Amino acid sequence: MVDHNTFRSAMARLGAAVNLITSDGPAGRHGLTASSVCSVTDDPPTVLVCINRASSSNGLLKANGVLCVNVLAAHHTALSERFADRSSRAPERFSDETLWSRLSTGSPALNDASVAFDCRIASVSEVGTHSVFFCEVETVRTADKVEGLIYFNRAYHPIGERIAG
């Protein structure tokens, strides 16, 4: 069996989109940065999101029953870092209300996200240290510019169209 550190080092070489997972509901508004997101099926449209079970986000997402996967663009690096900072709380993370709107589930959707997938949590499977959330997509909103932000080898990298400036 591969040890924990070897696996983590190897996974750092698997580039992944950077996402803000946001939610609002009975447990309150919350958000975190995550790269463990992928498509499951298009019928019904479903994505999966993996969240560490020890994270406070895990229980909040389960209690709210909804989430929005906000796929970040290159200019969102600082926002990603703010949502990844475990010492910051929801009011700090969502401090600029002009960046956010709400789609059908009421979860915060980043206005200029490359794409926002607004979802209802259909089921959750517990696997090792993580919960795997299977989320049925209710609404999709895409940005005009096609660009993204990936995390590879423990660093951010822009992809797609570049913003002039």
Backbone torsions as a table, in degrees:
resi	resn	phi	psi	omega
1	MET	NA	141.3	179.2
2	VAL	-76.3	135.6	-179.8
3	ASP	-77.1	161.3	-175.4
4	HIS	-53.0	-49.8	-176.7
5	ASN	-67.2	-39.4	177.8
6	THR	-63.3	-43.8	179.4
7	PHE	-62.6	-46.6	-179.9
8	ARG	-61.5	-41.5	178.5
9	SER	-64.5	-41.1	178.2
10	ALA	-66.2	-41.2	-179.5
11	MET	-65.9	-24.9	176.8
12	ALA	-62.4	-19.2	179.8
13	ARG	-92.6	3.6	175.5
14	LEU	-100.8	98.6	-179.2
15	GLY	-61.2	142.7	-178.7
16	ALA	-145.7	148.9	175.7
17	ALA	-62.7	146.0	177.1
18	VAL	-97.2	130.9	-174.6
19	ASN	-132.3	148.4	166.2
20	LEU	-102.1	123.8	175.7
21	ILE	-98.1	118.0	-177.0
22	THR	-121.6	154.6	-178.6
23	SER	-156.2	152.7	173.1
24	ASP	-150.1	142.4	-179.0
25	GLY	169.7	-151.5	-176.9
26	PRO	-56.3	-31.1	-179.3
27	ALA	-88.1	-2.2	178.4
28	GLY	99.1	175.5	-179.4
29	ARG	-82.7	138.3	-177.1
30	HIS	-154.8	159.2	176.1
31	GLY	-161.1	153.8	178.7
32	LEU	-152.1	160.8	175.3
33	THR	-90.3	136.5	-180.0
34	ALA	-148.2	146.2	174.0
35	SER	-115.3	-7.5	-179.3
36	SER	-88.4	74.4	-178.8
37	VAL	-136.7	137.3	173.5
38	CYS	-158.3	164.0	177.0
39	SER	-72.5	144.2	176.1
40	VAL	-110.0	-53.5	-178.1
41	THR	-158.2	159.3	176.2
42	ASP	-102.0	2.0	179.6
43	ASP	-143.5	93.0	-1.6
44	PRO	-78.1	154.5	179.6
45	PRO	-55.7	118.5	-174.0
46	THR	-141.4	137.5	172.5
47	VAL	-121.0	160.0	172.8
48	LEU	-118.1	148.5	178.9
49	VAL	-133.3	129.0	178.8
50	CYS	-105.3	127.6	-178.6
51	ILE	-130.6	133.5	177.7
52	ASN	-58.1	134.5	-178.1
53	ARG	-68.2	-23.0	178.5
54	ALA	-79.1	-12.8	-179.3
55	SER	-73.2	140.3	175.7
56	SER	-62.9	-24.5	179.0
57	SER	-62.9	-33.1	-175.0
58	ASN	-56.6	-55.5	-178.9
59	GLY	-65.9	-36.0	179.1
60	LEU	-64.1	-43.1	178.9
61	LEU	-63.9	-43.6	178.7
62	LYS	-61.2	-42.8	-179.0
63	ALA	-67.0	-37.4	-179.5
64	ASN	-75.9	-33.4	177.6
65	GLY	75.7	1.8	179.8
66	VAL	-139.3	157.0	174.0
67	LEU	-159.8	162.0	174.7
68	CYS	-125.3	128.0	174.9
69	VAL	-93.5	109.7	179.4
70	ASN	-100.7	106.5	-178.6
71	VAL	-79.9	122.4	-171.6
72	LEU	-84.0	152.1	175.3
73	ALA	-101.4	171.6	-174.7
74	ALA	-55.8	-35.9	-176.5
75	HIS	-79.4	4.8	-178.6
76	HIS	-98.0	13.0	-176.3
77	THR	-55.6	-47.9	-178.8
78	ALA	-63.5	-38.4	178.4
79	LEU	-65.2	-40.9	177.0
80	SER	-60.0	-44.0	179.7
81	GLU	-64.7	-37.7	178.3
82	ARG	-63.1	-42.7	-179.0
83	PHE	-75.4	-20.5	177.3
84	ALA	-84.0	-18.7	-177.8
85	ASP	-71.0	111.6	-176.1
86	ARG	-67.5	-18.1	-179.8
87	SER	-83.6	-15.6	179.0
88	SER	-85.4	149.4	-178.7
89	ARG	-111.2	170.6	-175.9
90	ALA	-52.0	-46.2	-179.2
91	PRO	-58.4	-36.7	178.0
92	GLU	-70.9	-41.1	-176.9
93	ARG	-66.7	-35.9	-178.5
94	PHE	-104.4	26.5	-171.5
95	SER	-61.7	-30.7	178.6
96	ASP	-97.9	92.5	-176.2
97	GLU	-61.3	-22.7	-178.7
98	THR	-69.0	-15.4	179.8
99	LEU	-80.3	-13.4	-167.4
100	TRP	-120.5	149.5	169.0
101	SER	-141.0	-175.3	179.4
102	ARG	-128.9	141.2	176.3
103	LEU	-103.7	-149.7	-170.3
104	SER	-67.2	-32.9	-176.7
105	THR	-84.8	-14.7	-176.6
106	GLY	91.0	-3.5	176.1
107	SER	-70.6	146.2	178.0
108	PRO	-63.2	131.1	177.3
109	ALA	-117.1	125.7	179.6
110	LEU	-68.6	121.6	-174.0
111	ASN	-56.8	-38.1	-177.2
112	ASP	-110.3	26.5	173.9
113	ALA	-61.4	148.4	175.9
114	SER	-55.8	-43.2	171.6
115	VAL	-154.1	145.6	174.6
116	ALA	-120.3	125.6	176.1
117	PHE	-107.1	107.9	-179.1
118	ASP	-91.6	123.0	-165.9
119	CYS	-133.9	155.3	165.3
120	ARG	-106.0	136.0	179.1
121	ILE	-75.0	117.4	-177.4
122	ALA	-87.5	-38.2	178.9
123	SER	-162.4	163.7	179.6
124	VAL	-135.8	132.7	174.1
125	SER	-116.0	138.4	178.5
126	GLU	-96.3	121.8	-179.3
127	VAL	-133.2	111.5	-179.8
128	GLY	57.0	-125.5	-177.1
129	THR	-84.5	-3.2	-172.6
130	HIS	-122.9	156.2	168.0
131	SER	-101.2	135.9	175.9
132	VAL	-105.4	112.6	-179.2
133	PHE	-92.3	121.9	173.8
134	PHE	-97.5	118.6	-168.0
135	CYS	-122.3	120.0	177.6
136	GLU	-82.3	126.7	-175.2
137	VAL	-80.5	122.1	177.9
138	GLU	-95.5	-35.7	-176.5
139	THR	-142.9	143.5	174.1
140	VAL	-126.4	132.9	174.1
141	ARG	-128.7	129.6	-178.7
142	THR	-114.5	152.0	176.7
143	ALA	-84.7	161.2	177.7
144	ASP	-68.9	-39.5	-179.4
145	LYS	-87.4	140.2	179.1
146	VAL	-100.8	101.2	177.0
147	GLU	-151.9	163.6	-178.9
148	GLY	-148.9	176.1	178.1
149	LEU	-133.6	123.8	177.2
150	ILE	-115.4	157.6	175.0
151	TYR	-113.1	118.9	-176.9
152	PHE	-143.4	132.2	178.8
153	ASN	54.4	41.6	176.3
154	ARG	63.3	32.0	177.7
155	ALA	-148.1	154.7	176.0
156	TYR	-81.4	144.1	177.3
157	HIS	-142.1	127.7	176.7
158	PRO	-75.3	149.7	174.8
159	ILE	-139.2	161.9	178.1
160	GLY	79.9	-155.5	-180.0
161	GLU	-60.2	141.6	178.0
162	ARG	-99.8	143.2	177.5
163	ILE	-81.6	129.2	177.9
164	ALA	-68.0	148.4	177.0
165	GLY	138.8	NA	NA
